[in-house]
Amino acid sequence: MENSVSEAKDIITSYHGPNLRIMEVCGTHTHEIFRLGIRKLLPESIRLISGPGCPVCVTPVGYIDEAILLALKHHAVICTFGDLIRVPGSEMSLAGARQQGAEIKMVYSPLDSEEYAKEHPEKNVVFLAVGFETTTPAACLAVKKARKDGLQNYSLLVANKTMPNAYLALKDSADAFLYPGHVNAIAGTAVCEELVKKGISGVVTGFTAGELLTALAVILKLSASGKPFFRNCYPRVVRPDGNPAAQAVMREVMEPCDTEWRGLGIIRGSGLRLREPYHSFDARLRYALPKITGHSSLLCRCGEVLQGKCRPNDCKVFGTGCTPQHPIGACMVSNEGACSAYYQYGGTENG
């Protein structure tokens, strides 16, 4: 089904069907829907829920604690994407560890961290590998390059995740998903088609106003049947087979495992870890890290936000005790976080 922007807008604004909960899984979708004013078009019967598609937001507190331990006790240089630096751990953030003398380096790609380790053989370098199918192939390539370059001072602290089992865990939280276009550009559409067989509906879409409006209109039209469905509304980027080369390097370097998601707990088979031939690049094994169970602030409701159980502005400290300048939770830190979007755009239920 294809609609012009005006047709899609008409379908949305004239909707008079039953209440629907639509989860925009991708944090970029959340921000764009706010920025474009799409929430203001929605009737009261349509509720948009911000899901766990922000990799920084779903990374558990214990992971931050592991990174701080590597930095302060083992004196490793921590290379990371910028958002993770300010995410609170149990006692402090990586920014706080930096104030205590830790060497924390922001990079734009895992390959940047590998190059830094190559240029500084006297330093032990750890890259914080977080993210979904979109960013995982680059981390795998960095590990392969490190092995090729014979690096002995480079490793990954792995917290990469895959989305399919998260959708199953959130099955009862939404009536349909807006699937993340970037993830499906790598993974393809077969996974979403399989989810239909398990009663899960969704549409994969891009990030323009036309693409988002069309996807929402498609969900409203197809929901009327009462049957599970899937549509690819991002065919210019998402192909049925995804990116086979990226999938191949992920299979070569990493394997599935159970892993913890902030707010969702342990989701079986949703994590990734380095395969045995690459164990020498596993920071947990190299530094014999203990099992760390972190704890977030009792004031933080990020876990409930990520499950769709509450909106960011339902939180008592939202916009007062918790702001982008002084975040209490990860969802306020990340540029893709739901709390950040609500704060930036003054979000209400549909505004």
Stockholm file with secondary structure:
# STOCKHOLM 1.0

chainA/1-351         MENSVSEAKDIITSYHGPNLRIMEVCGTHTHEIFRLGIRKLLPESIRLISGPGCPVCVTPVGYIDEAILLALKHHAVICTFGDLIRVPGSEMSLAGARQQGAEIKMVYSPLDSEEYAKEHPEKNVVFLAVGFETTTPAACLAVKKARKDGLQNYSLLVANKTMPNAYLALKDSADAFLYPGHVNAIAGTAVCEELVKKGISGVVTGFTAGELLTALAVILKLSASGKPFFRNCYPRVVRPDGNPAAQAVMREVMEPCDTEWRGLGIIRGSGLRLREPYHSFDARLRYALPKITGHSSLLCRCGEVLQGKCRPNDCKVFGTGCTPQHPIGACMVSNEGACSAYYQYGGTENG
#=GR chainA/1-351 SS CCCCHHHHHHHHHTCCSSCEEEEEEEHHHHHHHHHTTGGGGSCTTEEEEEEEECHHHHSCHHHHHHHHHHHHTSCCEEEECGGGGGSCCSSCCHHHHHHTTCCEEECSSHHHHHHHHHHCTTSCEEEEEEECTTTHHHHHHHHHHHHHTTCSSEEEEEEEBCSHHHHHHTGGGCSEEEEEHHHHHHHCSHHHHHHHHTTCCEEEECSSHHHHHHHHHHHHHHHTTCSCCEEESCTTTCCTTCCHHHHHHHHHHEEEEEEEETTTEEEEEEEEEECGGGGGGBHHHHTTCCCCCCCCCTTCCHHHHHTTSSCGGGSTTBTTTBCSSSCSSHHHHSTTCHHHHHHHHTCCSCC
#=GC SS_cons         CCCCHHHHHHHHHTCCSSCEEEEEEEHHHHHHHHHTTGGGGSCTTEEEEEEEECHHHHSCHHHHHHHHHHHHTSCCEEEECGGGGGSCCSSCCHHHHHHTTCCEEECSSHHHHHHHHHHCTTSCEEEEEEECTTTHHHHHHHHHHHHHTTCSSEEEEEEEBCSHHHHHHTGGGCSEEEEEHHHHHHHCSHHHHHHHHTTCCEEEECSSHHHHHHHHHHHHHHHTTCSCCEEESCTTTCCTTCCHHHHHHHHHHEEEEEEEETTTEEEEEEEEEECGGGGGGBHHHHTTCCCCCCCCCTTCCHHHHHTTSSCGGGSTTBTTTBCSSSCSSHHHHSTTCHHHHHHHHTCCSCC
//
